[in-house]
Amino acid sequence: MLTGLAGGALWALDTVILGMALALPVFTGDPRAAILAPFASTFLHDLCSSLWMLGYTGLRRQYKAVWQALRTRGGRFVALGALLGGPVGMTGYVLAINAIGPAYTAIISALYPALGTVLAHFFLKEKLRPTGLIGLALSIGGVIALGYTPGTALPKGQLLGFGCALLCCIGWAAEGVICTYGLQSSTVTNAQALQIRQPVSALTYAIVLLPACKGWGFTAGLFGTRALWIIALSALCGTASYLCYYKALGKLGTGKAMPLNITYAAWSLPFSYLLLHQVPALQGHTLRPGGAAGCATGRLRKASKIGKIKQPMNAKNGHTKTEGGFQYARFISFNAGDEPIL
């Protein structure tokens, strides 16, 4: 239980620090960031997390064990979960935000623990206990309440947007279930699973998604900047979060680990106050679990730009405000001129 809560808290810290990076001029001053920032930041986040894990694995002298784990049935399931939760889930998430906005995306994507619990019941034979269902409902209800904006008009392109949000929800839920199966059905440890997961996600972004959206030029320009170092720091927190999350999946199962993981929505408030000296406005912001996320990537572990650069969003109600204002995923909102505190 404590491990699952720790995973949520660490993901919130990852979120706040990543938001600091996304508020820097290298992102806010480039018009290409409106589309490319989510993909570039997620790739760099998972790449840095892969490097952190390489160091951790080296200190424990587990390189050979990781290679052996990758060749097992459980290791291959972890790799499959990485693809579904990171690139697939996160891509659906970003496209949904662009199509239907953050509020509706938040509400739909927040349902992924419920879907994961149902999938785990049928495929992993996890029991649905009344107390667990009540806790799951309260957890999801709180996240939906934080993401909902009253009076939000239904945008155009709703069918495509809702389809992408559903894809996101399915990807994140499937990652949890598949990784749980991989961890429980083999001798693969949570550290070995994460060492498999993060490179798979980063390579998919590098080989498939970034070339598809023509984002390598923008991404290459981030190397050597202050933003990269801050993303690396956020990735360290995200790596620790994923280790806790995967351990919770293996020990507690999907139905308990997922609701504990999305408590990052609440943890982000005190961390925002401590690091930024401000409490972010919650309504209208999008939520991202540990993925993808990413998942990314998570789980972005992962951040998403909302709105247009020339039509920035008011943090409270989604109306346009000052030139250059940004809102990024997972409860963090900055303006282009804000200077992160680090």
N, C-alpha and C positions, 0 to 999 in steps of 0.2 A: 504493500500500500504506500509506504513512504517513498519507495523507489519511483512509483508512478507519479506521485505528487512532485518529487524532485525533478522528474523529466519535464513536467508542465512548467515549473518555476524556471528551470534553466532555458526552456524554449522562449519564455517571456523575456528573459534577459537577452537572449539571442535576437529577439524581435526588436527590442528597444535599441540595441547597439547597431543592428542592421539599418534601422530607420535613421540613425545618425549619419551613416554613410550615404544613404539615398538623399539626404538633405544637402549634401555638398554641391558646390557649383558645377562639378564635373558631370553631375546628373541633371541638376535643375537648369543649367545654362545651355543644354544641348537639346534642340527640338527632336532629335532622334530618340531621346529617352522616353518619349510618350509611348512608344511601342517596344523599344528594345531593352529598357531598364529592367523589367521583370526577368527576361531571359538571361541577360548578361549578369545580373546580380545573383541569380540562382545558380548559374554555371560557376561563377567565381566562389560562391559560398560552398557548393558541394566539392569543388576542386580543392579549396583550402581545407575542408573537412577531411578529404581523402589524404592530404599531406599530414594533417594532425594524426590521423589514424595510422599512417605509415610509421611515424615516429613512435607512437604508442605500441604498435605491434613489434617494432624493432627492439624497443626497450624490454619487451617481454619475450623476445626471441621466438616469435610465433609466425614468422613468414611461411615456413614449411607447413605449419598446421593450417594456415589460411588457405594455401594452395590445395591442400588435401580436402579442406572443407568445401571449397568451390567445386570440387569434382564429385562431391556426394549429392544425393538426391535433395537433402535439406538445403545445401548451398545453392543449388540451381533454383529452388523455390524462392530463396531469399533474393536472388538476382531478378527473378520474374516479378517479385513484389516491388523491387526497386524501380523497375520500368513502369509499373502501373501507378505507383504512388508518386514518383518523381515526375518524369516527363509527361506521362499521360494525364495524371491528375492535375498537375500544375498548369499544363497547357490549356486544359478545359477551364480551369479557374481564371486564367488571364483572359481568355476569349469571352467568358461569361461576363466578366466585369466590363469589358468593352461593349458588350451587346446589351446587357440589361442593368448595368450599374452595380454598385457595391452592396446596396441593401438587400436586393433579391438574391444576389450571389451568396451573401452571408447566410441568409435564412436556409437556402437549399444546401449549401456545403456543410452547414452545421449539423445536418442530419446524418452525416457519414458514420458516427458511432452507432446510431440505431440500425443502419443498414449492415454495419459490420457485425453487430450483435446477432442479427437475424441470420446472416451468412454463417457465422460461427456456430449457431445452433444447428443448422442443417449439415454443414460440412465438417465441423470439428466436434459435433455432438456436445457442445457446451449447454448446460442447463440454464433456462431462463427463470431465475428466482424472482419472486415479487419484490423483495427489497432491492435487488439489483436493477430491476426495471424502473422502480421509483427513482432511484438515484440517477439512472441514465436519463429519465425524463426531466428531472430537475436540472441536470447538467446541460442538456441540449436546450431546454427552455430558457435558461439564463443566457446562453450564448446567442440564441435567436433574439432575445430582448435587447441585448447589447448591439446587435447588428441592424435591428429594424429601425427604419425612419418613418414616422407617421406621415401620411399624406403623399408618399412617394408615388408619382404617376408611373404607370406601366409603360416602359419605353418601347420604341419600335424594334423590330427584329427579335421579338420576345421568344418565338419558337426556337430559333437558333440559340439564343442566349440560355434559355432554360435547358435545352439539350446539352449545351456545354457545361452548365452547372451540374447537371445530372451525371455527366461523364466524369467530372471532377469528384463528385461524391462517391461514385462507384470505384474510381481509381484509388482513392484514399482508403475506403472500406476494404477493398480487395487486398491492398498492400498489408493491412493489419492482419487479415485472416491468413493470407498466404505465408507471411513471415512467421506468424504464430505456428503454423503447421511445420514450417521448416525448422523452427527452433525446438519444437516439442517432439518431432519425429526423428531427430538425429542428434548427434553429439556436437553440432555447431553451437558455439557460444555466442553471446550477444556481441562481444567484441569482434569475433570473426565475421558475424553476420554484417556488422556495420562496415568492416573493412571491404566486404564484397559489395555492399549496397552503394556506398558513396562513389567509388570509381565508376560503377555501372551507370549511375545517374549523370555524373559529370561527363563521361564519354558520350552518352546519348545526346546531351546538349551540344557538345563540341562537334560531333559528327553529323547530327541530324537537324536539330532545332535551330541552332545559330546560323548555319548555312541556309536553311530554308527561309528564315526571316531576314537574311542578309545582315546579320548582326555582328559579324566578326570584326569589321572595321571599328565599330563603336566599342566593342569589348576589348580589343587590343589597346585602345587608347586609355583604358583604365589601369593597365599595368604600370607600376611605378608611381601611382598617385596615392595621396593620403587615403582615399576611399578604399583602396585595396587592402591597406593595413587594418582599417576598421572592419572591413568585411571578414578578414582573417581572424580578428578577435571575436567577432560574432560567431564565426564558424567553430571556434574553440568551445564556446558555450553550447552551440548546436550539437557538436559532437558528443559532449557530456550528456546532453538531453537525450539524444538518440540511444546512447548506451543504457540509460535508465529506462527509456521507453521499450527497447527491445528486451531488456531483462524482465520488465513488467509483463510484456506479451508472453514470454516463455513461462513465467511463474504464475501469473494471475489469469491469463487467457485474454481473449479479445474483448469480451463483454465488460471486464473490469478495467483493463489497461487503457482503452480508448477514452472513456469518460474522465479518468484521471488526467490523461494527456491534455484534454482541451480546457483544463483549469488554467492554462496559460493566459486565457482571456482575463481572468481576475488578477493573476500575478503581474500582468503588464502594468497595472495601475501604480502600485508602490514603486516598481522599478523606474517608471517614467518620472515619477515625482523625485526620486532620489538622484537620478542621473541627469534629468532635464529641468528639474525644478518646475515642472508643470504636470497637470493631470490632463491627458488628451481627451477631447470630446469623443464619446463612444458611438453615438448613433450615426449610422451611415457608413461606418468603417467595415472593412471586410475582415474575415477571420481565416486563418490558415493553420491547420493542425501540423503536427510533426510528421512529414512524409514520406517535401515531399519530399518543407514537404515537402513534397518536395517533390516537401516530400521535402516536398523539396518538395522538395525538395524542394518537403516535407517538406511529406511531409515536407522549402525555401524555403525539411527544414527547409528564406524565400520571401520576396516582397513584390508587390504589384502596384503599378501606377494607376490611378483612377482619374478619369477625366482627361482634358486636353491641356496643353501648356498655355494656349491662348484663352482657354476657358476654365480656369482653375476653380476648385470646389470650395465652398464654405464648409468648415469642419462640422458645423452643427446641422445644417439642413440640406446640403447638396446644391445650393444656389451659387452662382458665380460670385467671386469676391475680388481679391487683388491680383494683379498680373504676377504670374510666376508661382502661385500657390499650388502646393501638391498635397495629395493624401495618398499614403501608401498603406499596404495591407497590414493587418494584424494590429489595429488600434493606434498606429503611430501617425501623427499628422504634423507636417512642418510647412513652412513657407520657404521660398527660394533663398531668402536672405538670412534664415536662421543659421546660427553657428552652433554646431553640436558641442556638448560639453564632454570632454574625454580626458 
